[in-house]
């Protein structure tokens, strides 16, 4: 069947559309989010050099302590707080948010809101 697009292909299209507009520089690196069924990951990337400055996931022991399940909104909030704390330690205050083709809803929104509350500006 021609014209059938899978869920993954649709996400890749949305990801490319967002990435055209969202670019991380040295002044404002990119906060990129990836979510799987069991975990959520966030990293701050400087696109000019292609380096990852800070990364946190729900698999980290410091984040996963006290959580029953690492694939829910509570885990996303914990990851958002942790990424903001680590970024502020490295003197990164402003970032651009890259939702990575995901809808700004649920875990992605919870991570962004908790990062903002912890001190990141985007």
C-alpha positions as CSV (number, residue, x, y, z in Angstrom):
1,X,0.0,0.0,0.0
2,X,1.5,3.2,-1.1
3,X,1.2,6.2,1.2
4,X,1.1,4.3,4.5
5,X,3.4,6.0,6.9
6,X,4.5,4.2,10.1
7,X,4.4,5.8,13.5
8,X,8.2,6.0,13.6
9,X,8.4,7.7,10.2
10,X,5.9,10.3,11.3
11,X,8.0,11.0,14.4
12,X,11.1,11.3,12.3
13,X,9.3,13.9,10.0
14,X,8.2,15.9,13.1
15,X,11.7,15.6,14.5
16,X,13.2,17.0,11.3
17,X,10.7,19.8,11.2
18,X,11.5,20.9,14.8
19,X,15.3,20.5,14.3
20,X,15.2,22.9,11.3
21,X,14.1,25.6,13.7
22,X,15.8,24.6,17.0
23,X,19.6,24.8,16.9
24,X,21.8,24.7,20.0
25,X,24.6,27.3,20.1
26,X,27.3,27.9,22.7
27,X,25.2,30.7,24.2
28,X,22.0,28.6,24.2
29,X,22.5,24.8,23.9
30,X,19.7,22.5,23.0
31,X,17.8,20.5,25.7
32,X,16.8,17.3,23.8
33,X,14.3,14.8,25.3
34,X,13.9,11.1,24.4
35,X,11.3,8.9,25.9
36,X,10.9,5.2,25.7
37,X,8.3,3.0,27.3
38,X,10.4,2.3,30.4
39,X,12.6,5.4,30.7
40,X,13.1,9.1,29.8
41,X,16.3,10.7,28.8
42,X,17.4,14.3,28.6
43,X,20.7,15.8,27.4
44,X,22.0,19.3,26.7
45,X,23.8,19.5,23.4
46,X,25.9,22.1,21.7
47,X,25.3,21.7,18.0
48,X,28.2,23.8,16.8
49,X,30.7,21.3,18.1
50,X,28.4,18.3,18.3
51,X,29.1,17.7,22.0
52,X,26.8,16.6,24.8
53,X,27.4,18.9,27.8
54,X,25.0,17.3,30.3
55,X,23.0,14.1,30.2
56,X,20.5,12.6,32.7
57,X,18.2,9.7,32.5
58,X,15.7,7.9,34.7
59,X,18.2,5.0,34.8
60,X,20.6,7.1,36.9
61,X,20.7,5.9,40.5
62,X,20.3,9.4,41.9
63,X,17.2,10.0,39.9
64,X,15.7,6.5,40.2
65,X,15.9,6.3,44.0
66,X,12.4,6.6,45.5
67,X,10.6,5.8,42.2
68,X,8.6,2.7,41.8
69,X,8.5,3.0,38.0
70,X,10.8,5.0,35.8
71,X,8.5,5.5,32.8
72,X,5.9,7.9,34.2
73,X,5.4,11.6,34.9
74,X,7.0,11.4,38.3
75,X,10.2,10.1,36.8
76,X,10.1,12.8,34.1
77,X,9.8,15.5,36.8
78,X,12.8,14.0,38.6
79,X,14.9,14.0,35.4
80,X,13.9,17.6,34.7
81,X,15.0,18.7,38.1
82,X,18.3,16.7,37.8
83,X,19.2,18.1,34.4
84,X,18.5,21.6,35.5
85,X,20.7,21.2,38.6
86,X,23.5,19.7,36.6
87,X,23.2,22.5,33.9
88,X,23.3,25.2,36.5
89,X,26.5,23.6,38.0
90,X,28.1,23.9,34.6
91,X,26.9,27.5,34.3
92,X,24.3,26.8,31.7
93,X,21.3,29.0,32.4
94,X,19.5,29.3,29.0
95,X,18.6,26.5,26.6
96,X,16.3,25.9,23.7
97,X,13.9,23.0,24.1
98,X,13.8,20.2,21.6
99,X,10.8,17.9,22.1
100,X,12.4,15.6,19.5
101,X,9.2,15.0,17.5
102,X,7.1,14.1,20.6
103,X,3.9,15.9,21.4
104,X,4.4,18.5,24.1
105,X,2.2,16.6,26.6
106,X,2.5,14.2,29.5
107,X,6.1,13.2,30.3
108,X,7.7,15.7,27.9
109,X,5.7,18.6,29.4
110,X,6.4,17.4,33.0
111,X,10.2,17.3,32.3
112,X,10.1,20.8,30.7
113,X,8.1,22.3,33.6
114,X,10.2,20.8,36.3
115,X,13.4,22.0,34.5
116,X,11.9,25.5,34.3
117,X,11.0,25.4,38.0
118,X,14.5,24.3,38.9
119,X,16.0,27.4,37.2
120,X,16.5,26.7,33.5
121,X,15.3,29.4,31.1
122,X,13.7,28.4,27.8
